[in-house]
Amino acid sequence: MADAQVIARAFDAAAAYDAHAVVQRQVADWLAERIVAVAPPGPRVLEVGCGTGFLTGAVRPRLEGADWLMTDIAPAMLARGLAGQPGARGRVMDGEHPDLPDEAPFDLIVSSLAVQWFADLASGLQRLAGLLRPGGRMLVTTLVEGTFAAWHEAHRAEGFAAGSPVYPPVGSLGWPVETRRFEQRHGSAAAFMRALRAIGAGTPREGHRPIPPGAMRRIAKRFEAGGAVATYEVALIEIVAPQPSLRSC
């Protein structure tokens, strides 16, 4: 994945995020239902990568007495999220390397389509899980293999690799997951790329080299011939912190 500060700047610049983040809102709604179903009364909640507040807005009003801490690596995103959530607290933070010595433990740690930006997903989630109270839960959604399949296939057919990230197979995650596919149809390949940039997700993966304009036009035609459909393969990961063992006297 790209450098954390590069990612932060891309999301800070995504002023039109809400208008283009159609799938992101749908995924947040899906995750919200799971969170509400398992949340304890009056939970202490850490949200990682809150963005403009899709998940916060879908969950927080339904959790009476919740102490909700919104965090994001991008200051402008966090400010917009907090503006729509009076009473929530906020902190600029790189979720992969949490720095919350005075806040833990949490009853819930939640994140919607943010942890795929971690350089090391397994290690990042393990660090976050360490902030849970015994019996607490972490519920996060992330992108997995198959995301933007048609876009990647159009590149391969022309002998190139797409600049968008390559996401891990579901089987490599190492935790219980539920998967769901989301789709967004675009009017053209250019519209798809504009939408990615608008939501801050246009940063190419590290080492990607620009594709010549002629080849890019051929790739675009292939993608459009298939309907210009962007598929998002999403995994919902649930991690439960172990309870202390009970020993008989």
C-alpha positions in Angstrom: 0.0 0.0 0.0 1.0 3.6 -0.4 2.7 5.6 2.4 0.4 6.6 5.2 0.9 10.3 4.7 0.2 10.0 1.0 -3.0 8.3 1.8 -3.9 11.0 4.4 -3.3 13.8 1.8 -5.5 12.0 -0.8 -8.4 11.6 1.6 -8.0 15.2 2.9 -8.4 16.4 -0.7 -11.5 14.3 -1.3 -14.0 17.1 -0.9 -16.6 15.4 -3.1 -16.4 12.1 -1.1 -20.0 11.9 0.0 -21.4 12.4 -3.6 -19.3 9.5 -5.0 -19.0 7.0 -2.1 -22.1 5.0 -3.0 -20.7 1.6 -2.2 -19.0 2.9 0.9 -22.3 4.0 2.4 -23.9 0.6 1.5 -21.1 -1.2 3.3 -21.4 1.0 6.3 -25.1 0.2 6.6 -24.3 -3.5 6.4 -21.7 -3.3 9.1 -24.0 -1.1 11.2 -26.6 -3.8 11.5 -24.0 -6.3 12.8 -22.6 -3.8 15.3 -26.0 -2.9 16.7 -26.9 -6.6 17.1 -23.9 -7.4 19.3 -23.2 -4.1 21.1 -23.4 -4.1 24.9 -25.4 -1.4 26.8 -23.6 2.0 26.9 -20.5 0.8 25.1 -17.1 2.6 24.8 -16.5 2.6 21.0 -13.3 3.3 19.0 -13.9 3.9 15.3 -10.9 3.6 13.0 -11.0 5.5 9.7 -14.3 7.3 10.3 -14.2 9.4 7.1 -17.1 11.7 6.9 -19.2 9.7 9.3 -21.2 7.1 7.3 -20.7 4.4 10.0 -21.0 6.7 12.9 -24.3 8.1 11.7 -25.7 4.6 11.0 -24.8 3.2 14.5 -24.3 5.9 17.1 -28.0 7.1 17.3 -29.0 3.4 18.0 -26.6 2.8 20.9 -27.9 4.6 23.9 -25.2 6.0 26.1 -22.4 5.2 23.8 -19.0 6.9 24.4 -17.9 7.1 20.7 -14.3 8.1 19.7 -14.0 8.9 16.0 -10.5 8.6 14.5 -9.0 9.1 11.1 -5.6 9.6 9.6 -6.9 12.6 7.5 -7.6 15.7 9.6 -10.1 17.2 7.1 -12.1 14.0 6.9 -12.2 13.7 10.7 -13.4 17.3 11.0 -16.2 16.7 8.5 -17.2 13.5 10.4 -17.3 15.3 13.8 -19.3 18.2 12.4 -22.2 15.8 11.8 -21.9 14.0 15.1 -22.4 16.4 18.1 -21.3 14.7 21.3 -18.8 12.3 19.6 -15.1 12.8 20.4 -12.4 12.8 17.8 -8.7 12.3 17.3 -6.3 12.3 14.3 -4.7 8.8 14.4 -3.1 6.3 12.1 -5.3 3.3 12.9 -2.6 0.8 12.0 -0.4 2.2 14.8 -3.0 3.3 17.4 -1.7 5.7 20.1 -4.4 5.8 22.8 -2.7 5.1 26.2 -5.4 6.9 28.2 -8.5 5.6 26.3 -8.3 1.8 26.3 -10.0 -0.6 26.9 -12.9 -0.5 24.5 -16.1 -2.6 24.3 -16.2 -2.2 20.5 -13.7 -1.3 17.8 -15.3 -0.7 14.5 -14.1 0.3 11.0 -15.7 0.4 7.6 -13.5 0.1 4.5 -10.4 1.7 6.0 -8.1 -1.1 7.1 -7.4 -2.2 3.6 -5.0 0.7 3.6 -2.9 -0.8 6.3 0.6 -1.8 5.1 0.3 -5.0 7.3 -3.3 -5.9 7.9 -2.7 -8.8 10.3 -0.3 -6.8 12.5 -2.5 -3.7 12.5 -5.6 -5.6 13.5 -3.7 -7.4 16.3 -2.6 -4.1 17.7 -6.2 -2.8 17.6 -7.5 -6.0 19.2 -5.1 -5.4 22.1 -7.2 -2.3 23.0 -10.4 -4.4 23.6 -11.6 -5.3 27.0 -12.0 -9.0 27.7 -15.0 -10.2 25.8 -15.0 -7.0 23.7 -15.4 -7.2 19.9 -13.8 -5.7 16.8 -15.9 -5.6 13.7 -14.3 -4.3 10.5 -14.9 -4.5 6.8 -12.1 -4.6 4.2 -11.7 -5.2 0.5 -10.5 -8.6 -0.6 -9.5 -10.4 -3.9 -11.9 -9.9 -6.7 -12.4 -6.2 -6.1 -12.4 -4.3 -9.4 -12.1 -7.6 -11.2 -13.3 -6.3 -14.6 -10.9 -3.4 -14.4 -7.9 -5.6 -13.6 -8.9 -8.1 -16.4 -9.1 -5.3 -18.9 -5.5 -4.4 -18.0 -4.3 -7.9 -18.2 -5.8 -8.4 -21.6 -3.6 -5.6 -22.9 -0.5 -6.8 -21.1 -0.5 -4.4 -18.2 -1.3 -4.4 -14.5 -3.8 -1.9 -13.0 -2.5 0.7 -10.5 -5.2 -0.1 -8.0 -4.3 -2.2 -5.0 -4.2 -6.0 -5.2 -6.3 -7.2 -2.2 -5.7 -10.5 -0.3 -7.7 -13.7 -0.8 -10.4 -14.3 1.9 -8.7 -17.5 3.0 -5.5 -15.6 3.9 -7.1 -13.3 6.4 -7.0 -15.8 9.3 -10.2 -14.7 11.1 -13.9 -15.6 10.8 -15.3 -13.6 8.0 -18.6 -13.0 6.1 -18.3 -11.8 2.5 -20.6 -9.8 0.3 -20.3 -8.3 -3.2 -21.3 -4.8 -4.0 -21.4 -3.2 -7.5 -21.4 0.2 -8.9 -22.0 0.9 -12.6 -20.2 3.9 -14.2 -20.9 5.6 -17.4 -17.3 5.2 -18.7 -13.8 4.2 -17.6 -13.0 7.8 -17.1 -16.0 8.2 -14.8 -14.8 5.2 -12.8 -11.4 6.7 -12.3 -12.9 10.1 -11.4 -15.0 8.5 -8.8 -12.0 6.8 -7.3 -10.1 10.1 -7.1 -13.1 11.8 -5.6 -13.3 9.4 -2.7 -9.5 9.6 -2.1 -8.8 6.1 -3.4 -7.0 7.0 -6.6 -3.5 6.6 -5.1 -1.7 4.0 -7.2 0.0 1.1 -5.5 3.7 1.4 -4.8 5.9 0.7 -7.7 3.1 1.1 -10.4 4.4 2.7 -13.6 2.1 4.9 -15.7 0.5 3.2 -18.7 1.0 4.7 -22.2 -2.1 6.7 -23.4 -2.8 4.4 -26.3 -2.8 1.3 -24.2 -5.0 3.1 -21.6 -7.6 3.9 -24.3 -7.7 0.2 -25.3 -8.1 -0.8 -21.6 -10.9 1.7 -21.2 -12.8 0.3 -24.2 -12.5 -3.2 -22.8 -13.8 -2.1 -19.4 -16.7 -0.2 -21.0 -17.6 -3.1 -23.2 -18.3 -5.1 -20.1 -20.6 -2.4 -18.7 -18.0 -0.4 -16.8 -19.0 -2.1 -13.6 -16.8 -1.8 -10.5 -17.2 -4.8 -8.2 -16.3 -4.5 -4.5 -15.6 -7.8 -2.7 -16.0 -7.0 1.0 -15.1 -9.1 4.0 -16.6 -8.5 7.4 -14.1 -9.6 10.0 -15.2 -10.2 13.6 -12.6 -10.6 16.4 -13.6 -11.3 20.0 -11.1 -10.7 22.8 -10.8 -13.7 25.0 -12.3 -13.8 28.5 -10.0 -14.5 31.4 -10.0 -18.2 32.3 -11.9 -19.2 35.4 -10.0 -21.4 37.8 -11.6 -23.4 40.5 -10.5 -22.9 44.1 
